[in-house]
């Protein structure tokens, strides 16, 4: 399950190592960069009122969230400055991700500028140019190599109840949460496993 917090990096996209990250020349603040990403997605999708619900916007970082679900500007900068922006464009899920720069704000600004550039292709280019440009930003589904029982720590071949699943999910979510020393990838795997388990095990 893709979430705003903690950072949900898109599957199959390489990461920039800490030593390779650079200081950018962007002149922006965190709040301005965050709001500019939202504005660019609004312009790209044509969704303004109720935009985040309609376009499915998720701005994912390791910054804690405000009440409206967007990253909190006043929070302490995280060790991982990566940003991933997910939304739906013409019915297809897309993702723009950046961790090249040293700060979350600069990576947000880079994504905002990328979306703005693609909007330019839409305005001045041909339709096939736009479609070709967007292929590289398709959001891929998470791999499903491990079964949900394994991810949640339930014995293979068993028939757990909804109560068993809920209990296992709460335990594994606590164990893997990045704020408690866990791993972000494993945390998201637990979320996805829980959703799959609910689909397969009927409510009694």
Buried (B, 14 or more C-beta within 10 A) or exposed (E): EBBBBBBBBBEEBEEBEEEEBEEBEBEBEBBBBBBBBBBBBBBBBEBEEEBBEBBBBBBBBBBBBBEEEBBBBEBEEBEBBBBBBBBBBEEEBBBBBBBBBBBBBBBBBBBBBBBBEBBEBBEEEEEEEBEEBBEEBEBEEBEEEEEBBEBBEBEEEEEBEEEBBBBBBEEBBEBBBBEEEBEBBBBBBBBBBBEBBBEEBEEE
